[in-house]
Amino acid sequence: LQRMLSMAVEVDRSPTCSSRKIADDIFPFILNIPLRSQREALLNTMESQLLRCRLLELLFQHSCDVPTTSSMSLDKILYFLSHSSVLPQFQDETATWQRWDEMLQYLSLLLMSYQTFPLAEHLRSSLTERMALVVQKPKPRLQDTDDISQLDIQLKMKDFTSRMQKALGQPLPPQIQEKLYMLQ
């Protein structure tokens, strides 16, 4: 399945458009996956970084009270950090801190997916046009919204940490602190 999804994204004239279409079709099924381990298995084994990025973007858009219409960028990831909540569908019998832990895991995965593949210029071109671009080894094309400061990151992380501590009503478990540090 992962290979087929990856090929479906890659062979299209516009991988960006095809990843959006495929993600829109798959997203409702992800919301219905009952266990965290199953959701993580699907997202962690996804061969297409672009498709994984789109799915995670949809997941966070779904968890925001006020979804943003901006394109995927580092600024949008900070927006998700500030405005996302734990998805109600995923609130099973697990402890509250584990649900926050899952959210942090997905934020980290989104950041890695965004930095790895979607920034590459050749993914914005058709397969036939990509060969010349790949040979040229283009550098990632950054967007204006990718220019964020260290202060922005620190403020958003501090705000997120206080929001999470308020929701948990206790000090953050070491697993959460470690993931926060890694995400920052």
N, C-alpha and C positions, 0 to 999 in steps of 0.2 A: 504494500500500500504506500509506504513512504517513498519508494523508488518511483512508483507511478505518479504520485503527487509532484515529486520533484521534476520529473520529465514533463508533466503537464504545464508546469510553470515555465520551465526553460525553453521549450520548443515554440512557444507562442511568439508572435511578432512583438508583443510588448509584455515582458515578464511582470512588470508592475501591474498592468491591468489584469492579467490572468491570475496573479496571486490574490488580487482583491476579489475577483469573482469566485475563486475556489474557497477563499477564506469565508466569504459570505455564505457559501453553501455548507461548509463544515462547522461553522460557529455554533449553530443551534445544537448540534450533536455533542460538542464539547461541554456545553452547559448542562447536558443530561448525563454526563459521566459521573457516577456516584462517588468514587473513591479518589482521593488525592493521588495515590500511587499510580492509578490508571491515567489520570490527567497528565501527571508528570512524565509518565512513560511515553505517552503520545507526543508531548511537546519536546522532550529531550531527545527522542529518536528521529525527529523530523529532519530530513536531509536538506530540504530547501530552507535556508536561513531567511529568505525573503518571505516565504509563506508563514514560517513561524513568527516572524516579526509582525505580519499582518494579523494573524490570529491573536497574538498577545495584545496588539493594539485594540482590536475589537473587544477583547475581554476587559481591558481597562476602561475603554469607552463605556462599556455596559455597566461598569461599577461606579462611574462618576455620576453625581447628581446633575451636573451641568456638563455634558460632553463638549469637547472642543472640536472645532472644524479645521484646525491647523494641520499641516502635513507633518509626517513623522519627523521628529528631530529630537535633539537633546533637551530642548526647552519643553517639548511635549512630554517627555519622560518625567521631567520635574513637575509638570502640571499633574500628571498621574500620581506622582508621589504626594502631592498636596491635596488632591481631590478624590482619590479613589477610596473606596471602602471595601470591606470584606463582602464578597458576593453572597446574597441570601441563599442562592442555590447550593452553595458549598458549605453551608452551616449545618453540618451533621452532628454527630456525637463527639467530635473532637473538641479539645480545649480551645478557648478563644485565642490564646497565644499561638497555637498551631495554625490557626486560620490566618493570623497576621504573618506568621512565618511563611506560609504558602504564598501570600501576596508579595512578600519581599523576594522570594525565590523567583516568582514570575517577573518582577521588575528587573532583577539581575539578568534573567534570561532575555528579556526584551532589550536591555542595554547591550548585551553581548551580540544578539542577533542584528541589532541596528548597526553596531560598529563593525561587524564582520563583513556583511555582504551588501545590504541595501545602499551603502554609500558608494559602492563601486559603480563607476560610470557605465561599464559594459552591461549592467543589468537593466539599463534604461533603453537598450537597443535590441533589435531583433537578433536571432541566432546567426543569421547570415552576415550581419554587419558587425557582430562581436569579434570575429576572428582577428580582424585588423586592430581592433581596440585592445584585445588581450595581448597581442604581440607588442604593442606600444607600452604596456604596463602603466595604464593611467593611474594617477593618484586619485584618491577619493575626492568627490566634489562636495564640499561642505555647504550647507545652507546658512543663511543669515541667522536662523534660529538655533544653529549649532554653536554659536558663539555665546557661551554662558560663563560667568565668572565663578571663581572659587567661593566668593561671598554668597552668590545665589545658591550654590550647592549647600553651603553650611547653614544658611537660613532655612531652606526647605527641609533639610535633614533634621534640624532642631525642631521645627514646627511638626514634622511627621512624628518624631520621637515623643514629643509631649502629647500629641493626639493619641498615639498608641498607648502610652502610659496611662492616660486618662481612661481609655476604653478598657484596659486590663485591670486598672485599680491596684497595681502592684509594680515593683521594680521589674525591669525587663529581664527575661531569662537570658542566660549566656548565649544560647543559640541565636536569639534575635539580635543581641548586641554585635555578635560576630558578623551576621548578615548585613546589618546596618553599616558596619565598618567597611565591609567588602564592597557594598553598593556605592558608598561615598568615594 
